């Protein structure tokens, strides 16, 4: 990763740069704990090859990234991911919290 990308706000990073930044932070947490790549992969329940590929490229499946976050005690960061903005009114808040009726049966577009 370029030094400039590290200093940029996250909103200005490309998806690839953001993925690399995440993998670098995971590696830093791993090293701070004194874990090898093998130990980290075993603790997360992923293969060593998958973990090495992630550290090298930043590419990893979401479920595996979540497993890494759990073992590194960093899963709280996912709570803000895709969070809705604050409600602007009580009516909007009520609409968000209102239970939506569940559909029974198949959706029409699922049959196509």
C-alpha positions as CSV (number, residue, x, y, z in Angstrom):
1,X,0.0,0.0,0.0
2,X,1.2,3.5,-0.8
3,X,2.1,5.7,2.1
4,X,-0.4,8.4,0.8
5,X,-3.3,5.9,1.0
6,X,-2.6,5.3,4.7
7,X,-3.1,9.0,5.4
8,X,-6.2,9.4,3.3
9,X,-9.6,9.4,5.0
10,X,-11.4,6.1,4.5
11,X,-13.9,7.7,2.2
12,X,-11.2,8.5,-0.3
13,X,-9.7,5.0,-0.4
14,X,-10.5,2.6,-3.2
15,X,-12.0,-0.8,-2.3
16,X,-8.6,-2.4,-2.9
17,X,-6.8,0.1,-0.7
18,X,-9.3,-0.3,2.0
19,X,-8.9,-4.1,1.9
20,X,-5.2,-3.7,2.1
21,X,-5.5,-1.4,5.0
22,X,-7.7,-3.8,6.9
23,X,-5.2,-6.7,6.2
24,X,-2.3,-4.6,7.5
25,X,-4.2,-3.8,10.7
26,X,-5.0,-7.5,11.2
27,X,-1.4,-8.3,10.7
28,X,-0.4,-5.6,13.2
29,X,-2.8,-7.0,15.8
30,X,-1.4,-10.5,15.1
31,X,2.2,-9.4,15.6
32,X,1.3,-7.4,18.8
33,X,0.0,-10.7,20.2
34,X,3.1,-12.5,19.1
35,X,1.1,-15.0,17.0
36,X,2.4,-16.7,13.9
37,X,0.3,-16.8,10.7
38,X,-0.2,-20.5,11.5
39,X,-1.5,-19.8,15.0
40,X,-3.8,-17.0,13.8
41,X,-5.3,-19.2,11.1
42,X,-5.8,-22.1,13.5
43,X,-7.4,-19.9,16.1
44,X,-9.8,-18.5,13.5
45,X,-10.5,-21.9,12.0
46,X,-9.3,-20.9,8.5
47,X,-6.5,-22.4,6.4
48,X,-3.0,-21.1,6.5
49,X,-3.1,-20.5,2.8
50,X,-6.3,-18.4,3.1
51,X,-4.7,-16.3,5.9
52,X,-1.5,-15.8,4.0
53,X,-3.4,-14.7,0.9
54,X,-5.4,-12.2,3.0
55,X,-2.3,-10.6,4.5
56,X,-0.7,-10.4,1.0
57,X,-3.7,-9.1,-0.9
58,X,-6.4,-8.0,1.5
59,X,-8.8,-10.4,-0.2
60,X,-10.9,-12.7,2.1
61,X,-14.5,-13.9,2.4
62,X,-16.6,-11.9,4.9
63,X,-17.3,-14.9,7.2
64,X,-13.5,-15.5,7.5
65,X,-12.8,-11.9,8.1
66,X,-15.4,-12.0,10.9
67,X,-13.7,-15.1,12.4
68,X,-10.4,-13.1,12.4
69,X,-12.2,-10.2,14.0
70,X,-13.5,-12.4,16.8
71,X,-10.2,-13.9,17.7
72,X,-8.5,-10.5,17.7
73,X,-11.4,-9.0,19.7
74,X,-12.1,-6.5,17.0
75,X,-15.7,-7.5,16.0
76,X,-17.2,-4.3,17.5
77,X,-16.0,-2.4,14.4
78,X,-18.6,-4.3,12.3
79,X,-21.5,-2.7,14.3
80,X,-21.2,0.6,12.4
81,X,-20.9,-1.1,9.0
82,X,-24.0,-0.1,6.9
83,X,-25.6,1.6,9.9
84,X,-28.7,3.6,9.2
85,X,-28.4,7.3,9.8
86,X,-30.1,8.7,12.9
87,X,-33.9,9.1,12.5
88,X,-34.9,12.7,11.7
89,X,-38.3,12.5,13.4
90,X,-40.3,10.3,15.8
91,X,-42.4,9.2,12.9
92,X,-39.3,8.0,11.0
93,X,-38.1,6.2,14.1
94,X,-41.4,4.5,14.6
95,X,-41.5,3.4,11.0
96,X,-38.1,1.8,11.3
97,X,-38.9,-0.1,14.5
98,X,-42.4,-1.2,13.4
99,X,-42.5,-4.9,12.7
100,X,-43.0,-5.7,9.1
101,X,-45.5,-8.5,8.4
102,X,-43.9,-11.7,7.1
103,X,-44.9,-13.0,3.7
104,X,-46.2,-16.4,3.5
105,X,-45.6,-18.3,0.3
106,X,-43.2,-17.8,-2.5
107,X,-42.3,-14.5,-4.1
108,X,-43.3,-14.1,-7.7
109,X,-39.8,-13.2,-8.9
110,X,-38.4,-16.2,-7.1
111,X,-40.4,-18.5,-9.4
112,X,-39.0,-17.1,-12.6
